[in-house]
Amino acid sequence: MVARKSACYVAIEGGTDRIAGFYTLSAAGIPLAGLPEGLRHRLQEDSILSAARIGRLAVDIAFQGRKLGSALLIDAAAKALAAGTEPHALIATARTAEAKAFYGQHGFERLRFEPGCLAIPVSTLAILLGAEVPSYMATAARAA
Ligand SMILES: CC(C)(COP(=O)(O)OP(=O)(O)OC[C@H]1O[C@@H](n2cnc3c(N)ncnc32)[C@H](O)[C@@H]1OP(=O)(O)O)[C@@H](O)C(=O)NCCC(=O)NCCS
C-alpha cells in the first residue's frame, strides 16, 4: 500500500485546551484485489484504487466512552469526502483487538491483502453522513 502526505487533526477540550483525541489522515492507494467483495464488484479493473487512510485514531482515556471516537471517525470521513482526491474507500489500520472491534462497530470490513487493515466504501460513508454519493462512485456503480 502506498501512503502519501499525512495530516493530524486534534480535538481540544474547550476551556482547558487539553487534547481529548486525534487522528491522522492521508491519501493512499490500495490494490483492487484486496478490497471486500461488496466494493470490488462495482469497479473497473484498475490496479490501484484511490483511498483515504486513517493512520492512527485515539481518544484520551479521560474522554473515552463519550462518543468522541465516533465523532473523530465521522470528521475523518467528511474530510476524506471533501479532499478532492476521489477516494473510493476509507481505510484504517487496527493493531489491537480493541481497535478492530471499534472499526467493525462502525461498518469497516477486513482487507485481505494486509493484516489489520480495514475499509469502508465511500458510498456507504456518504449515506451514513447524509451526504451525496460522489459522482465518480456512481459512475463506477453504473459500469458494473
Ligand atoms: C477505540 C477508541 C478510539 C474509542 O473511543 P471512544 O471515544 O471511547 O469511543 P466512542 O465513545 O465514540 O464509542 C463509539 C462506539 O464504538 C464502540 N466502541 C468503543 N470502543 C470499543 C471497543 N474497544 N470495542 C468495541 N466497541 C467499541 C462503543 O461501544 C460505541 O458504540 P455504540 O455507539 O453502539 O454505543 C478509544 O478507546 C482509544 O483511543 N483506544 C486506544 C487507541 C485505539 O485503539 N485506537 C483505534 C485504532 S488506531
The ligand as an SDF file (V2000), in Angstrom:
LIG
                    3D

 48 50  0  0  0  0  0  0  0  0999 V2000
  -11.0570    2.8950   20.3270 C   0  0  0  0  0  0  0  0  0  0  0  0
  -11.2750    4.3230   20.8420 C   0  0  0  0  0  0  0  0  0  0  0  0
  -10.8120    5.3270   19.7840 C   0  0  0  0  0  0  0  0  0  0  0  0
  -12.7850    4.5270   21.1160 C   0  0  0  0  0  0  0  0  0  0  0  0
  -13.0020    5.8760   21.5060 O   0  0  0  0  0  0  0  0  0  0  0  0
  -14.2760    6.2800   22.3890 P   0  0  0  0  0  0  0  0  0  0  0  0
  -14.4170    7.7670   22.3500 O   0  0  0  0  0  0  0  0  0  0  0  0
  -14.2010    5.6630   23.7230 O   0  0  0  0  0  0  0  0  0  0  0  0
  -15.4360    5.5550   21.5730 O   0  0  0  0  0  0  0  0  0  0  0  0
  -16.9400    6.0600   21.4510 P   0  0  0  0  0  0  0  0  0  0  0  0
  -17.4340    6.5270   22.7880 O   0  0  0  0  0  0  0  0  0  0  0  0
  -17.0290    7.0590   20.3400 O   0  0  0  0  0  0  0  0  0  0  0  0
  -17.6740    4.7390   21.0240 O   0  0  0  0  0  0  0  0  0  0  0  0
  -18.4220    4.6930   19.8450 C   0  0  0  0  0  0  0  0  0  0  0  0
  -18.9220    3.3020   19.6180 C   0  0  0  0  0  0  0  0  0  0  0  0
  -17.8160    2.4160   19.4670 O   0  0  0  0  0  0  0  0  0  0  0  0
  -17.9110    1.3720   20.4260 C   0  0  0  0  0  0  0  0  0  0  0  0
  -16.5950    1.0610   20.9560 N   0  0  0  0  0  0  0  0  0  0  0  0
  -15.7210    1.8930   21.5320 C   0  0  0  0  0  0  0  0  0  0  0  0
  -14.6310    1.2270   21.9180 N   0  0  0  0  0  0  0  0  0  0  0  0
  -14.8640   -0.0710   21.5950 C   0  0  0  0  0  0  0  0  0  0  0  0
  -14.1320   -1.2670   21.7390 C   0  0  0  0  0  0  0  0  0  0  0  0
  -12.9500   -1.2910   22.3300 N   0  0  0  0  0  0  0  0  0  0  0  0
  -14.6810   -2.4070   21.3020 N   0  0  0  0  0  0  0  0  0  0  0  0
  -15.8920   -2.4180   20.7010 C   0  0  0  0  0  0  0  0  0  0  0  0
  -16.6430   -1.3170   20.5280 N   0  0  0  0  0  0  0  0  0  0  0  0
  -16.1260   -0.1670   20.9650 C   0  0  0  0  0  0  0  0  0  0  0  0
  -18.7840    1.9360   21.5430 C   0  0  0  0  0  0  0  0  0  0  0  0
  -19.4400    0.8900   22.2280 O   0  0  0  0  0  0  0  0  0  0  0  0
  -19.7450    2.7870   20.8070 C   0  0  0  0  0  0  0  0  0  0  0  0
  -20.7950    2.0080   20.2620 O   0  0  0  0  0  0  0  0  0  0  0  0
  -22.3390    2.4770   20.4130 P   0  0  0  0  0  0  0  0  0  0  0  0
  -22.4100    3.7410   19.5910 O   0  0  0  0  0  0  0  0  0  0  0  0
  -23.1130    1.3540   19.8280 O   0  0  0  0  0  0  0  0  0  0  0  0
  -22.5420    2.7120   21.8680 O   0  0  0  0  0  0  0  0  0  0  0  0
  -10.5250    4.5650   22.1850 C   0  0  0  0  0  0  0  0  0  0  0  0
  -10.8860    3.5540   23.0880 O   0  0  0  0  0  0  0  0  0  0  0  0
   -9.0000    4.5740   22.0390 C   0  0  0  0  0  0  0  0  0  0  0  0
   -8.4150    5.6290   21.7750 O   0  0  0  0  0  0  0  0  0  0  0  0
   -8.3670    3.4180   22.2220 N   0  0  0  0  0  0  0  0  0  0  0  0
   -6.9140    3.3040   22.1340 C   0  0  0  0  0  0  0  0  0  0  0  0
   -6.3600    3.5610   20.7180 C   0  0  0  0  0  0  0  0  0  0  0  0
   -7.0380    2.7280   19.6350 C   0  0  0  0  0  0  0  0  0  0  0  0
   -7.2830    1.5390   19.8020 O   0  0  0  0  0  0  0  0  0  0  0  0
   -7.3340    3.4100   18.5030 N   0  0  0  0  0  0  0  0  0  0  0  0
   -8.0360    2.7960   17.3560 C   0  0  0  0  0  0  0  0  0  0  0  0
   -7.1460    2.3880   16.2220 C   0  0  0  0  0  0  0  0  0  0  0  0
   -5.7700    3.3580   15.7880 S   0  0  0  0  0  0  0  0  0  0  0  0
  1  2  1  0
  2  3  1  0
  2  4  1  0
  2 36  1  0
  4  5  1  0
  5  6  1  0
  6  7  2  0
  6  8  1  0
  6  9  1  0
  9 10  1  0
 10 11  2  0
 10 12  1  0
 10 13  1  0
 13 14  1  0
 14 15  1  0
 15 16  1  0
 15 30  1  0
 16 17  1  0
 17 18  1  0
 17 28  1  0
 18 19  1  0
 18 27  1  0
 19 20  2  0
 20 21  1  0
 21 22  1  0
 21 27  2  0
 22 23  1  0
 22 24  2  0
 24 25  1  0
 25 26  2  0
 26 27  1  0
 28 29  1  0
 28 30  1  0
 30 31  1  0
 31 32  1  0
 32 33  2  0
 32 34  1  0
 32 35  1  0
 36 37  1  0
 36 38  1  0
 38 39  2  0
 38 40  1  0
 40 41  1  0
 41 42  1  0
 42 43  1  0
 43 44  2  0
 43 45  1  0
 45 46  1  0
 46 47  1  0
 47 48  1  0
M  END
$$$$
